[in-house]
Amino acid sequence: MTDTLPDRLSADPHSPYYNEELLNHGVGIRFKGVEKDNVVEYCISEKWVKVSVGNTVKRDGKPMTMKLNGLVEAYVKENTDEKAK
């Protein structure tokens, strides 16, 4: 697997930007230089992330999200537990 991530990635299995292999490997997001762990979807070129808002769920069962604009950096996380196996 390469360290190159797509311009846009989503954690929603119904999205055309969903990639289970990448998500299982681990993707980290820095938004405006701050590490985020509640990102549901990102787009690097358009400079936005969608983050889940607390434990709030919409009527369709999906988490409530908020779109934030700013510099987005995506990277592949180092998974030392998987390498040890």
PDB file of N, CA, C and O in Angstrom:
ATOM      1  N   MET A   1       0.845  -1.192   0.000  1.00  0.00           N
ATOM      2  CA  MET A   1       0.000   0.000   0.000  1.00  0.00           C
ATOM      3  C   MET A   1       0.878   1.240   0.000  1.00  0.00           C
ATOM      4  O   MET A   1       1.868   1.307   0.729  1.00  0.00           O
ATOM      5  N   THR A   2       0.519   2.209  -0.810  1.00  0.00           N
ATOM      6  CA  THR A   2       1.298   3.443  -0.887  1.00  0.00           C
ATOM      7  C   THR A   2       0.823   4.417   0.193  1.00  0.00           C
ATOM      8  O   THR A   2      -0.244   4.253   0.786  1.00  0.00           O
ATOM      9  N   ASP A   3       1.643   5.424   0.423  1.00  0.00           N
ATOM     10  CA  ASP A   3       1.286   6.445   1.407  1.00  0.00           C
ATOM     11  C   ASP A   3       0.474   7.570   0.778  1.00  0.00           C
ATOM     12  O   ASP A   3       0.186   8.566   1.441  1.00  0.00           O
ATOM     13  N   THR A   4       0.104   7.427  -0.482  1.00  0.00           N
ATOM     14  CA  THR A   4      -0.690   8.439  -1.175  1.00  0.00           C
ATOM     15  C   THR A   4      -2.172   8.194  -0.921  1.00  0.00           C
ATOM     16  O   THR A   4      -2.680   7.103  -1.179  1.00  0.00           O
ATOM     17  N   LEU A   5      -2.846   9.188  -0.426  1.00  0.00           N
ATOM     18  CA  LEU A   5      -4.275   9.087  -0.149  1.00  0.00           C
ATOM     19  C   LEU A   5      -5.071   9.844  -1.201  1.00  0.00           C
ATOM     20  O   LEU A   5      -4.550  10.769  -1.824  1.00  0.00           O
ATOM     21  N   PRO A   6      -6.331   9.462  -1.405  1.00  0.00           N
ATOM     22  CA  PRO A   6      -7.150  10.174  -2.391  1.00  0.00           C
ATOM     23  C   PRO A   6      -7.457  11.595  -1.941  1.00  0.00           C
ATOM     24  O   PRO A   6      -7.368  11.924  -0.758  1.00  0.00           O
ATOM     25  N   ASP A   7      -7.819  12.424  -2.904  1.00  0.00           N
ATOM     26  CA  ASP A   7      -8.188  13.812  -2.622  1.00  0.00           C
ATOM     27  C   ASP A   7      -9.415  13.871  -1.720  1.00  0.00           C
ATOM     28  O   ASP A   7      -9.551  14.783  -0.905  1.00  0.00           O
ATOM     29  N   ARG A   8     -10.303  12.896  -1.870  1.00  0.00           N
ATOM     30  CA  ARG A   8     -11.537  12.884  -1.077  1.00  0.00           C
ATOM     31  C   ARG A   8     -11.787  11.465  -0.570  1.00  0.00           C
ATOM     32  O   ARG A   8     -11.635  10.494  -1.312  1.00  0.00           O
ATOM     33  N   LEU A   9     -12.173  11.355   0.703  1.00  0.00           N
ATOM     34  CA  LEU A   9     -12.430  10.054   1.317  1.00  0.00           C
ATOM     35  C   LEU A   9     -13.561  10.194   2.315  1.00  0.00           C
ATOM     36  O   LEU A   9     -13.655  11.197   3.023  1.00  0.00           O
ATOM     37  N   SER A  10     -14.427   9.178   2.371  1.00  0.00           N
ATOM     38  CA  SER A  10     -15.570   9.196   3.278  1.00  0.00           C
ATOM     39  C   SER A  10     -15.608   7.919   4.102  1.00  0.00           C
ATOM     40  O   SER A  10     -15.210   6.856   3.625  1.00  0.00           O
ATOM     41  N   ALA A  11     -16.082   8.020   5.330  1.00  0.00           N
ATOM     42  CA  ALA A  11     -16.272   6.858   6.196  1.00  0.00           C
ATOM     43  C   ALA A  11     -17.675   6.277   6.062  1.00  0.00           C
ATOM     44  O   ALA A  11     -17.997   5.283   6.713  1.00  0.00           O
ATOM     45  N   ASP A  12     -18.513   6.887   5.226  1.00  0.00           N
ATOM     46  CA  ASP A  12     -19.887   6.412   5.005  1.00  0.00           C
ATOM     47  C   ASP A  12     -19.886   5.359   3.902  1.00  0.00           C
ATOM     48  O   ASP A  12     -19.536   5.668   2.763  1.00  0.00           O
ATOM     49  N   PRO A  13     -20.275   4.102   4.219  1.00  0.00           N
ATOM     50  CA  PRO A  13     -20.268   3.036   3.218  1.00  0.00           C
ATOM     51  C   PRO A  13     -21.163   3.302   2.008  1.00  0.00           C
ATOM     52  O   PRO A  13     -20.970   2.674   0.967  1.00  0.00           O
ATOM     53  N   HIS A  14     -22.119   4.196   2.107  1.00  0.00           N
ATOM     54  CA  HIS A  14     -23.012   4.518   0.998  1.00  0.00           C
ATOM     55  C   HIS A  14     -22.442   5.598   0.074  1.00  0.00           C
ATOM     56  O   HIS A  14     -23.032   5.895  -0.965  1.00  0.00           O
ATOM     57  N   SER A  15     -21.320   6.178   0.440  1.00  0.00           N
ATOM     58  CA  SER A  15     -20.711   7.249  -0.350  1.00  0.00           C
ATOM     59  C   SER A  15     -19.855   6.671  -1.476  1.00  0.00           C
ATOM     60  O   SER A  15     -19.234   5.622  -1.302  1.00  0.00           O
ATOM     61  N   PRO A  16     -19.814   7.342  -2.630  1.00  0.00           N
ATOM     62  CA  PRO A  16     -18.914   6.892  -3.708  1.00  0.00           C
ATOM     63  C   PRO A  16     -17.440   7.107  -3.350  1.00  0.00           C
ATOM     64  O   PRO A  16     -16.564   6.584  -4.038  1.00  0.00           O
ATOM     65  N   TYR A  17     -17.154   7.855  -2.302  1.00  0.00           N
ATOM     66  CA  TYR A  17     -15.784   8.131  -1.872  1.00  0.00           C
ATOM     67  C   TYR A  17     -15.329   7.215  -0.737  1.00  0.00           C
ATOM     68  O   TYR A  17     -14.275   7.442  -0.143  1.00  0.00           O
ATOM     69  N   TYR A  18     -16.100   6.203  -0.438  1.00  0.00           N
ATOM     70  CA  TYR A  18     -15.783   5.242   0.626  1.00  0.00           C
ATOM     71  C   TYR A  18     -14.726   4.255   0.129  1.00  0.00           C
ATOM     72  O   TYR A  18     -14.820   3.759  -0.993  1.00  0.00           O
ATOM     73  N   ASN A  19     -13.719   3.969   0.960  1.00  0.00           N
ATOM     74  CA  ASN A  19     -12.687   2.985   0.625  1.00  0.00           C
ATOM     75  C   ASN A  19     -12.359   2.211   1.897  1.00  0.00           C
ATOM     76  O   ASN A  19     -11.597   2.680   2.741  1.00  0.00           O
ATOM     77  N   GLU A  20     -12.936   1.032   2.024  1.00  0.00           N
ATOM     78  CA  GLU A  20     -12.801   0.234   3.248  1.00  0.00           C
ATOM     79  C   GLU A  20     -11.349  -0.149   3.532  1.00  0.00           C
ATOM     80  O   GLU A  20     -10.925  -0.140   4.688  1.00  0.00           O
ATOM     81  N   GLU A  21     -10.589  -0.482   2.501  1.00  0.00           N
ATOM     82  CA  GLU A  21      -9.199  -0.891   2.696  1.00  0.00           C
ATOM     83  C   GLU A  21      -8.374   0.220   3.340  1.00  0.00           C
ATOM     84  O   GLU A  21      -7.629  -0.017   4.291  1.00  0.00           O
ATOM     85  N   LEU A  22      -8.515   1.437   2.808  1.00  0.00           N
ATOM     86  CA  LEU A  22      -7.782   2.572   3.384  1.00  0.00           C
ATOM     87  C   LEU A  22      -8.218   2.853   4.815  1.00  0.00           C
ATOM     88  O   LEU A  22      -7.383   3.086   5.689  1.00  0.00           O
ATOM     89  N   LEU A  23      -9.513   2.831   5.053  1.00  0.00           N
ATOM     90  CA  LEU A  23     -10.021   3.137   6.391  1.00  0.00           C
ATOM     91  C   LEU A  23      -9.577   2.093   7.413  1.00  0.00           C
ATOM     92  O   LEU A  23      -9.289   2.433   8.560  1.00  0.00           O
ATOM     93  N   ASN A  24      -9.519   0.827   7.006  1.00  0.00           N
ATOM     94  CA  ASN A  24      -9.047  -0.228   7.910  1.00  0.00           C
ATOM     95  C   ASN A  24      -7.570  -0.085   8.217  1.00  0.00           C
ATOM     96  O   ASN A  24      -7.125  -0.409   9.319  1.00  0.00           O
ATOM     97  N   HIS A  25      -6.812   0.396   7.254  1.00  0.00           N
ATOM     98  CA  HIS A  25      -5.375   0.599   7.472  1.00  0.00           C
ATOM     99  C   HIS A  25      -5.132   1.748   8.445  1.00  0.00           C
ATOM    100  O   HIS A  25      -4.217   1.703   9.267  1.00  0.00           O
ATOM    101  N   GLY A  26      -5.958   2.766   8.338  1.00  0.00           N
ATOM    102  CA  GLY A  26      -5.842   3.911   9.240  1.00  0.00           C
ATOM    103  C   GLY A  26      -5.483   5.187   8.512  1.00  0.00           C
ATOM    104  O   GLY A  26      -4.436   5.273   7.870  1.00  0.00           O
ATOM    105  N   VAL A  27      -6.342   6.169   8.611  1.00  0.00           N
ATOM    106  CA  VAL A  27      -6.120   7.471   7.990  1.00  0.00           C
ATOM    107  C   VAL A  27      -6.205   8.528   9.083  1.00  0.00           C
ATOM    108  O   VAL A  27      -7.168   8.565   9.849  1.00  0.00           O
ATOM    109  N   GLY A  28      -5.208   9.373   9.148  1.00  0.00           N
ATOM    110  CA  GLY A  28      -5.211  10.470  10.103  1.00  0.00           C
ATOM    111  C   GLY A  28      -5.506  11.776   9.383  1.00  0.00           C
ATOM    112  O   GLY A  28      -5.171  11.941   8.210  1.00  0.00           O
ATOM    113  N   ILE A  29      -6.136  12.701  10.098  1.00  0.00           N
ATOM    114  CA  ILE A  29      -6.485  14.007   9.518  1.00  0.00           C
ATOM    115  C   ILE A  29      -6.000  15.119  10.444  1.00  0.00           C
ATOM    116  O   ILE A  29      -6.246  15.101  11.650  1.00  0.00           O
ATOM    117  N   ARG A  30      -5.305  16.084   9.848  1.00  0.00           N
ATOM    118  CA  ARG A  30      -4.984  17.331  10.532  1.00  0.00           C
ATOM    119  C   ARG A  30      -5.803  18.406   9.837  1.00  0.00           C
ATOM    120  O   ARG A  30      -5.723  18.565   8.619  1.00  0.00           O
ATOM    121  N   PHE A  31      -6.586  19.141  10.608  1.00  0.00           N
ATOM    122  CA  PHE A  31      -7.396  20.227  10.079  1.00  0.00           C
ATOM    123  C   PHE A  31      -6.920  21.518  10.714  1.00  0.00           C
ATOM    124  O   PHE A  31      -6.990  21.684  11.932  1.00  0.00           O
ATOM    125  N   LYS A  32      -6.438  22.425   9.890  1.00  0.00           N
ATOM    126  CA  LYS A  32      -5.844  23.691  10.354  1.00  0.00           C
ATOM    127  C   LYS A  32      -4.736  23.416  11.366  1.00  0.00           C
ATOM    128  O   LYS A  32      -4.565  24.154  12.336  1.00  0.00           O
ATOM    129  N   GLY A  33      -3.980  22.333  11.121  1.00  0.00           N
ATOM    130  CA  GLY A  33      -2.846  21.982  11.978  1.00  0.00           C
ATOM    131  C   GLY A  33      -3.204  21.231  13.242  1.00  0.00           C
ATOM    132  O   GLY A  33      -2.314  20.905  14.028  1.00  0.00           O
ATOM    133  N   VAL A  34      -4.484  20.944  13.467  1.00  0.00           N
ATOM    134  CA  VAL A  34      -4.927  20.247  14.678  1.00  0.00           C
ATOM    135  C   VAL A  34      -5.410  18.846  14.319  1.00  0.00           C
ATOM    136  O   VAL A  34      -6.187  18.665  13.381  1.00  0.00           O
ATOM    137  N   GLU A  35      -4.941  17.864  15.072  1.00  0.00           N
ATOM    138  CA  GLU A  35      -5.340  16.476  14.869  1.00  0.00           C
ATOM    139  C   GLU A  35      -6.833  16.306  15.168  1.00  0.00           C
ATOM    140  O   GLU A  35      -7.312  16.729  16.220  1.00  0.00           O
ATOM    141  N   LYS A  36      -7.564  15.686  14.239  1.00  0.00           N
ATOM    142  CA  LYS A  36      -9.005  15.455  14.420  1.00  0.00           C
ATOM    143  C   LYS A  36      -9.283  13.959  14.376  1.00  0.00           C
ATOM    144  O   LYS A  36      -8.726  13.247  13.540  1.00  0.00           O
ATOM    145  N   ASP A  37     -10.146  13.477  15.275  1.00  0.00           N
ATOM    146  CA  ASP A  37     -10.512  12.057  15.269  1.00  0.00           C
ATOM    147  C   ASP A  37     -12.009  11.856  15.029  1.00  0.00           C
ATOM    148  O   ASP A  37     -12.508  10.736  15.143  1.00  0.00           O
ATOM    149  N   ASN A  38     -12.726  12.929  14.698  1.00  0.00           N
ATOM    150  CA  ASN A  38     -14.164  12.825  14.451  1.00  0.00           C
ATOM    151  C   ASN A  38     -14.541  13.181  13.006  1.00  0.00           C
ATOM    152  O   ASN A  38     -15.675  13.575  12.733  1.00  0.00           O
ATOM    153  N   VAL A  39     -13.581  13.037  12.088  1.00  0.00           N
ATOM    154  CA  VAL A  39     -13.821  13.372  10.676  1.00  0.00           C
ATOM    155  C   VAL A  39     -14.580  12.235  10.002  1.00  0.00           C
ATOM    156  O   VAL A  39     -14.173  11.076  10.081  1.00  0.00           O
ATOM    157  N   VAL A  40     -15.676  12.568   9.346  1.00  0.00           N
ATOM    158  CA  VAL A  40     -16.500  11.605   8.629  1.00  0.00           C
ATOM    159  C   VAL A  40     -16.135  11.600   7.143  1.00  0.00           C
ATOM    160  O   VAL A  40     -16.193  10.558   6.490  1.00  0.00           O
ATOM    161  N   GLU A  41     -15.759  12.765   6.614  1.00  0.00           N
ATOM    162  CA  GLU A  41     -15.377  12.886   5.204  1.00  0.00           C
ATOM    163  C   GLU A  41     -14.459  14.093   5.069  1.00  0.00           C
ATOM    164  O   GLU A  41     -14.569  15.063   5.820  1.00  0.00           O
ATOM    165  N   TYR A  42     -13.541  14.017   4.087  1.00  0.00           N
ATOM    166  CA  TYR A  42     -12.674  15.165   3.823  1.00  0.00           C
ATOM    167  C   TYR A  42     -12.482  15.350   2.331  1.00  0.00           C
ATOM    168  O   TYR A  42     -12.675  14.421   1.546  1.00  0.00           O
ATOM    169  N   CYS A  43     -12.098  16.564   1.945  1.00  0.00           N
ATOM    170  CA  CYS A  43     -11.691  16.871   0.572  1.00  0.00           C
ATOM    171  C   CYS A  43     -10.520  17.846   0.659  1.00  0.00           C
ATOM    172  O   CYS A  43     -10.675  18.981   1.108  1.00  0.00           O
ATOM    173  N   ILE A  44      -9.352  17.389   0.224  1.00  0.00           N
ATOM    174  CA  ILE A  44      -8.146  18.201   0.334  1.00  0.00           C
ATOM    175  C   ILE A  44      -8.196  19.394  -0.622  1.00  0.00           C
ATOM    176  O   ILE A  44      -7.910  20.520  -0.214  1.00  0.00           O
ATOM    177  N   SER A  45      -8.557  19.163  -1.894  1.00  0.00           N
ATOM    178  CA  SER A  45      -8.522  20.237  -2.890  1.00  0.00           C
ATOM    179  C   SER A  45      -9.558  21.332  -2.616  1.00  0.00           C
ATOM    180  O   SER A  45      -9.311  22.506  -2.893  1.00  0.00           O
ATOM    181  N   GLU A  46     -10.700  20.951  -2.079  1.00  0.00           N
ATOM    182  CA  GLU A  46     -11.736  21.942  -1.766  1.00  0.00           C
ATOM    183  C   GLU A  46     -11.598  22.497  -0.347  1.00  0.00           C
ATOM    184  O   GLU A  46     -12.350  23.388   0.047  1.00  0.00           O
ATOM    185  N   LYS A  47     -10.649  21.979   0.409  1.00  0.00           N
ATOM    186  CA  LYS A  47     -10.290  22.454   1.755  1.00  0.00           C
ATOM    187  C   LYS A  47     -11.467  22.428   2.731  1.00  0.00           C
ATOM    188  O   LYS A  47     -11.841  23.455   3.296  1.00  0.00           O
ATOM    189  N   TRP A  48     -12.058  21.211   2.925  1.00  0.00           N
ATOM    190  CA  TRP A  48     -13.120  21.070   3.913  1.00  0.00           C
ATOM    191  C   TRP A  48     -13.105  19.679   4.524  1.00  0.00           C
ATOM    192  O   TRP A  48     -12.600  18.723   3.934  1.00  0.00           O
ATOM    193  N   VAL A  49     -13.670  19.592   5.719  1.00  0.00           N
ATOM    194  CA  VAL A  49     -13.914  18.320   6.386  1.00  0.00           C
ATOM    195  C   VAL A  49     -15.345  18.329   6.896  1.00  0.00           C
ATOM    196  O   VAL A  49     -15.902  19.387   7.188  1.00  0.00           O
ATOM    197  N   LYS A  50     -15.937  17.147   7.001  1.00  0.00           N
ATOM    198  CA  LYS A  50     -17.211  16.981   7.691  1.00  0.00           C
ATOM    199  C   LYS A  50     -16.905  16.222   8.964  1.00  0.00           C
ATOM    200  O   LYS A  50     -16.320  15.140   8.927  1.00  0.00           O
ATOM    201  N   VAL A  51     -17.300  16.791  10.089  1.00  0.00           N
ATOM    202  CA  VAL A  51     -17.046  16.167  11.383  1.00  0.00           C
ATOM    203  C   VAL A  51     -18.368  15.796  12.039  1.00  0.00           C
ATOM    204  O   VAL A  51     -19.375  16.485  11.875  1.00  0.00           O
ATOM    205  N   SER A  52     -18.348  14.692  12.786  1.00  0.00           N
ATOM    206  CA  SER A  52     -19.556  14.305  13.512  1.00  0.00           C
ATOM    207  C   SER A  52     -19.714  15.216  14.715  1.00  0.00           C
ATOM    208  O   SER A  52     -18.735  15.618  15.343  1.00  0.00           O
ATOM    209  N   VAL A  53     -20.961  15.536  15.025  1.00  0.00           N
ATOM    210  CA  VAL A  53     -21.273  16.461  16.103  1.00  0.00           C
ATOM    211  C   VAL A  53     -21.794  15.656  17.290  1.00  0.00           C
ATOM    212  O   VAL A  53     -22.950  15.232  17.311  1.00  0.00           O
ATOM    213  N   GLY A  54     -20.930  15.455  18.267  1.00  0.00           N
ATOM    214  CA  GLY A  54     -21.324  14.717  19.466  1.00  0.00           C
ATOM    215  C   GLY A  54     -21.886  13.345  19.142  1.00  0.00           C
ATOM    216  O   GLY A  54     -21.401  12.675  18.230  1.00  0.00           O
ATOM    217  N   ASN A  55     -22.896  12.924  19.876  1.00  0.00           N
ATOM    218  CA  ASN A  55     -23.555  11.639  19.657  1.00  0.00           C
ATOM    219  C   ASN A  55     -24.901  11.823  18.965  1.00  0.00           C
ATOM    220  O   ASN A  55     -25.744  10.927  19.005  1.00  0.00           O
ATOM    221  N   THR A  56     -25.110  12.968  18.333  1.00  0.00           N
ATOM    222  CA  THR A  56     -26.373  13.285  17.689  1.00  0.00           C
ATOM    223  C   THR A  56     -26.538  12.472  16.411  1.00  0.00           C
ATOM    224  O   THR A  56     -25.620  12.392  15.594  1.00  0.00           O
ATOM    225  N   VAL A  57     -27.718  11.867  16.243  1.00  0.00           N
ATOM    226  CA  VAL A  57     -28.003  11.052  15.061  1.00  0.00           C
ATOM    227  C   VAL A  57     -29.232  11.624  14.363  1.00  0.00           C
ATOM    228  O   VAL A  57     -30.214  11.992  15.008  1.00  0.00           O
ATOM    229  N   LYS A  58     -29.159  11.694  13.014  1.00  0.00           N
ATOM    230  CA  LYS A  58     -30.298  12.178  12.233  1.00  0.00           C
ATOM    231  C   LYS A  58     -31.349  11.080  12.128  1.00  0.00           C
ATOM    232  O   LYS A  58     -31.117   9.949  12.554  1.00  0.00           O
ATOM    233  N   ARG A  59     -32.486  11.410  11.569  1.00  0.00           N
ATOM    234  CA  ARG A  59     -33.586  10.451  11.447  1.00  0.00           C
ATOM    235  C   ARG A  59     -33.221   9.227  10.616  1.00  0.00           C
ATOM    236  O   ARG A  59     -33.741   8.139  10.860  1.00  0.00           O
ATOM    237  N   ASP A  60     -32.335   9.391   9.641  1.00  0.00           N
ATOM    238  CA  ASP A  60     -31.954   8.259   8.805  1.00  0.00           C
ATOM    239  C   ASP A  60     -30.892   7.370   9.453  1.00  0.00           C
ATOM    240  O   ASP A  60     -30.416   6.422   8.828  1.00  0.00           O
ATOM    241  N   GLY A  61     -30.521   7.664  10.685  1.00  0.00           N
ATOM    242  CA  GLY A  61     -29.578   6.846  11.428  1.00  0.00           C
ATOM    243  C   GLY A  61     -28.122   7.247  11.249  1.00  0.00           C
ATOM    244  O   GLY A  61     -27.244   6.681  11.900  1.00  0.00           O
ATOM    245  N   LYS A  62     -27.848   8.214  10.376  1.00  0.00           N
ATOM    246  CA  LYS A  62     -26.484   8.678  10.162  1.00  0.00           C
ATOM    247  C   LYS A  62     -26.146   9.753  11.195  1.00  0.00           C
ATOM    248  O   LYS A  62     -27.034  10.452  11.683  1.00  0.00           O
ATOM    249  N   PRO A  63     -24.856   9.883  11.527  1.00  0.00           N
ATOM    250  CA  PRO A  63     -24.484  10.909  12.510  1.00  0.00           C
ATOM    251  C   PRO A  63     -24.692  12.313  11.964  1.00  0.00           C
ATOM    252  O   PRO A  63     -24.524  12.551  10.768  1.00  0.00           O
ATOM    253  N   MET A  64     -25.055  13.234  12.834  1.00  0.00           N
ATOM    254  CA  MET A  64     -25.181  14.645  12.465  1.00  0.00           C
ATOM    255  C   MET A  64     -23.770  15.159  12.199  1.00  0.00           C
ATOM    256  O   MET A  64     -22.861  14.925  12.995  1.00  0.00           O
ATOM    257  N   THR A  65     -23.587  15.855  11.083  1.00  0.00           N
ATOM    258  CA  THR A  65     -22.265  16.359  10.724  1.00  0.00           C
ATOM    259  C   THR A  65     -22.293  17.867  10.523  1.00  0.00           C
ATOM    260  O   THR A  65     -23.343  18.478  10.329  1.00  0.00           O
ATOM    261  N   MET A  66     -21.095  18.440  10.579  1.00  0.00           N
ATOM    262  CA  MET A  66     -20.919  19.863  10.339  1.00  0.00           C
ATOM    263  C   MET A  66     -19.728  20.013   9.387  1.00  0.00           C
ATOM    264  O   MET A  66     -18.689  19.382   9.584  1.00  0.00           O
ATOM    265  N   LYS A  67     -19.879  20.838   8.371  1.00  0.00           N
ATOM    266  CA  LYS A  67     -18.816  21.055   7.387  1.00  0.00           C
ATOM    267  C   LYS A  67     -17.969  22.244   7.827  1.00  0.00           C
ATOM    268  O   LYS A  67     -18.488  23.327   8.099  1.00  0.00           O
ATOM    269  N   LEU A  68     -16.652  22.025   7.893  1.00  0.00           N
ATOM    270  CA  LEU A  68     -15.715  23.068   8.288  1.00  0.00           C
ATOM    271  C   LEU A  68     -14.747  23.325   7.144  1.00  0.00           C
ATOM    272  O   LEU A  68     -14.301  22.383   6.488  1.00  0.00           O
ATOM    273  N   ASN A  69     -14.418  24.584   6.897  1.00  0.00           N
ATOM    274  CA  ASN A  69     -13.506  24.951   5.818  1.00  0.00           C
ATOM    275  C   ASN A  69     -12.150  25.350   6.371  1.00  0.00           C
ATOM    276  O   ASN A  69     -12.056  26.065   7.368  1.00  0.00           O
ATOM    277  N   GLY A  70     -11.088  24.872   5.701  1.00  0.00           N
ATOM    278  CA  GLY A  70      -9.728  25.203   6.105  1.00  0.00           C
ATOM    279  C   GLY A  70      -8.751  24.195   5.534  1.00  0.00           C
ATOM    280  O   GLY A  70      -9.146  23.282   4.810  1.00  0.00           O
ATOM    281  N   LEU A  71      -7.482  24.356   5.855  1.00  0.00           N
ATOM    282  CA  LEU A  71      -6.429  23.489   5.367  1.00  0.00           C
ATOM    283  C   LEU A  71      -6.604  22.068   5.903  1.00  0.00           C
ATOM    284  O   LEU A  71      -6.744  21.864   7.109  1.00  0.00           O
ATOM    285  N   VAL A  72      -6.596  21.082   4.991  1.00  0.00           N
ATOM    286  CA  VAL A  72      -6.776  19.675   5.343  1.00  0.00           C
ATOM    287  C   VAL A  72      -5.515  18.907   4.967  1.00  0.00           C
ATOM    288  O   VAL A  72      -5.040  19.003   3.835  1.00  0.00           O
ATOM    289  N   GLU A  73      -4.974  18.148   5.911  1.00  0.00           N
ATOM    290  CA  GLU A  73      -3.833  17.272   5.664  1.00  0.00           C
ATOM    291  C   GLU A  73      -4.247  15.856   6.036  1.00  0.00           C
ATOM    292  O   GLU A  73      -4.664  15.602   7.166  1.00  0.00           O
ATOM    293  N   ALA A  74      -4.132  14.934   5.082  1.00  0.00           N
ATOM    294  CA  ALA A  74      -4.463  13.531   5.330  1.00  0.00           C
ATOM    295  C   ALA A  74      -3.181  12.707   5.249  1.00  0.00           C
ATOM    296  O   ALA A  74      -2.312  12.987   4.424  1.00  0.00           O
ATOM    297  N   TYR A  75      -3.061  11.683   6.112  1.00  0.00           N
ATOM    298  CA  TYR A  75      -1.876  10.834   6.113  1.00  0.00           C
ATOM    299  C   TYR A  75      -2.254   9.424   6.546  1.00  0.00           C
ATOM    300  O   TYR A  75      -3.271   9.213   7.206  1.00  0.00           O
ATOM    301  N   VAL A  76      -1.421   8.468   6.166  1.00  0.00           N
ATOM    302  CA  VAL A  76      -1.623   7.078   6.570  1.00  0.00           C
ATOM    303  C   VAL A  76      -1.021   6.922   7.959  1.00  0.00           C
ATOM    304  O   VAL A  76       0.132   7.282   8.196  1.00  0.00           O
ATOM    305  N   LYS A  77      -1.819   6.381   8.873  1.00  0.00           N
ATOM    306  CA  LYS A  77      -1.350   6.185  10.246  1.00  0.00           C
ATOM    307  C   LYS A  77      -0.412   4.985  10.314  1.00  0.00           C
ATOM    308  O   LYS A  77      -0.599   3.992   9.611  1.00  0.00           O
ATOM    309  N   GLU A  78       0.575   5.094  11.152  1.00  0.00           N
ATOM    310  CA  GLU A  78       1.470   3.969  11.443  1.00  0.00           C
ATOM    311  C   GLU A  78       0.738   3.054  12.408  1.00  0.00           C
ATOM    312  O   GLU A  78       0.349   3.486  13.493  1.00  0.00           O
ATOM    313  N   ASN A  79       0.544   1.800  12.031  1.00  0.00           N
ATOM    314  CA  ASN A  79      -0.159   0.864  12.906  1.00  0.00           C
ATOM    315  C   ASN A  79       0.835  -0.170  13.407  1.00  0.00           C
ATOM    316  O   ASN A  79       1.048  -1.194  12.758  1.00  0.00           O
ATOM    317  N   THR A  80       1.452   0.094  14.569  1.00  0.00           N
ATOM    318  CA  THR A  80       2.484  -0.783  15.108  1.00  0.00           C
ATOM    319  C   THR A  80       1.922  -2.100  15.603  1.00  0.00           C
ATOM    320  O   THR A  80       2.640  -3.100  15.592  1.00  0.00           O
ATOM    321  N   ASP A  81       0.658  -2.148  16.041  1.00  0.00           N
ATOM    322  CA  ASP A  81       0.036  -3.396  16.500  1.00  0.00           C
ATOM    323  C   ASP A  81      -0.058  -4.401  15.356  1.00  0.00           C
ATOM    324  O   ASP A  81       0.180  -5.591  15.560  1.00  0.00           O
ATOM    325  N   GLU A  82      -0.403  -3.934  14.155  1.00  0.00           N
ATOM    326  CA  GLU A  82      -0.559  -4.816  13.014  1.00  0.00           C
ATOM    327  C   GLU A  82       0.791  -5.355  12.553  1.00  0.00           C
ATOM    328  O   GLU A  82       0.883  -6.510  12.140  1.00  0.00           O
ATOM    329  N   LYS A  83       1.831  -4.542  12.617  1.00  0.00           N
ATOM    330  CA  LYS A  83       3.171  -4.978  12.205  1.00  0.00           C
ATOM    331  C   LYS A  83       3.753  -5.997  13.165  1.00  0.00           C
ATOM    332  O   LYS A  83       4.556  -6.839  12.762  1.00  0.00           O
ATOM    333  N   ALA A  84       3.360  -5.935  14.430  1.00  0.00           N
ATOM    334  CA  ALA A  84       3.893  -6.853  15.434  1.00  0.00           C
ATOM    335  C   ALA A  84       3.337  -8.263  15.272  1.00  0.00           C
ATOM    336  O   ALA A  84       3.963  -9.221  15.726  1.00  0.00           O
ATOM    337  N   LYS A  85       2.172  -8.413  14.632  1.00  0.00           N
ATOM    338  CA  LYS A  85       1.535  -9.731  14.471  1.00  0.00           C
ATOM    339  C   LYS A  85       2.224 -10.588  13.435  1.00  0.00           C
ATOM    340  O   LYS A  85       1.804 -11.719  13.191  1.00  0.00           O
TER     341      LYS A  85
END
